[in-house]
Amino acid sequence: MGGRQAQELDTLLSSIPEGWSRAEVDGQAWGVRRVTRAGGKVISLNAERLGDTEQLGANVWITSDGPVLRPCEVPADKVMRFLRAASRWYSA
């Protein structure tokens, strides 16, 4: 992940609150859980569309070169699109 993308990922992650929260993405309600582990070196993100079975997850490793996105069974682009939409919800 390049410098600009890493910076965007860092900014988007910082908009997601720690613990469980609700977000609206594309008019649909999602439950979002962010958990920081390993002394701040790993961030786990799990999201589930409420009332449906769609979900996504990712781990983000915080390295000296910046954050590294490791999606779980979904494309990285899908995780980034979700984070962009959810961050708008939290900042509204």
Secondary structure, 3 states (H helix, E strand, C coil): CCHHHHHHHHHHHHHCCCEEEEEEECCEEEEEEEEEEHHHCEEEEEEEECCCCCEEEEEEEEECCEEEEEEECCCHHHHHHHHHHHHHHHHC
